Amino acid sequence: MARKKRYLTARMPDGYVKTIGPTADPFTHYWRIVAELENGRTEVFWGHTRSLAEAKKKRAATQDAVRMRGWKSFVFEIAELEESAEPPAP
């Protein structure tokens, strides 16, 4: 049986909105890392997961990334995805 396609939206504390879809994948959470480099530039990494526990595991890898990529600081955030049948209005 085919899964129904829907849109998934993450709303981050800083007002950023990310929409995924249409998708039938069972994603529940969106994660984002905003890292500041030593030279003042910013890197952003993001993804979506099938559980809150899976999203929290992504944070564990940040300590290696700090050393490997030379981050001065970073913010790791997780947002629960909101499901809708139609894409959000622009």
GIZIZI-V726917 format. One record per residue. RES is the residue in one small letter. PHI is phi in whole degrees, -180 to 180 (none if undefined). OMEGA is omega in whole degrees, -180 to 180 (NA if undefined). Layout:
# GIZIZI-V726917
[[RES PHI OMEGA] [RES PHI OMEGA]]
This chain:
# GIZIZI-V726917
[[m none -179] [a -75 177] [r -81 178] [k -72 178] [k -81 179] [r -149 179] [y -105 180] [l -122 -176] [t -126 175] [a -110 177] [r -117 -176] [m -87 -178] [p -56 -179] [d -85 179] [g 97 179] [y -66 179] [v -123 179] [k -119 178] [t -112 179] [i -117 175] [g 136 7] [p -72 -179] [t -146 173] [a -108 -180] [d -65 -176] [p -85 180] [f -72 -180] [t -123 -175] [h -140 177] [y -118 177] [w -125 -179] [r -148 173] [i -118 174] [v -114 -174] [a -113 175] [e -100 180] [l -86 179] [e -57 -178] [n -86 178] [g 91 178] [r -76 -178] [t -123 172] [e -117 178] [v -126 177] [f -125 -179] [w -151 176] [g -173 178] [h -133 -174] [t -134 -178] [r -95 178] [s -163 176] [l -65 179] [a -60 179] [e -64 179] [a -65 -180] [k -63 179] [k -65 180] [k -63 -180] [r -64 -179] [a -59 -179] [a -76 -177] [t -67 -179] [q -64 175] [d -66 -179] [a -65 178] [v -56 -180] [r -71 -174] [m -71 -173] [r -101 177] [g 73 179] [w -75 174] [k -80 177] [s -159 177] [f -157 174] [v -124 177] [f -111 -178] [e -132 176] [i -129 176] [a -131 175] [e -74 -179] [l -81 176] [e -99 -177] [e -98 175] [s -148 -180] [a -80 -178] [e -117 177] [p -66 178] [p -67 178] [a -67 -180] [p -66 NA]]
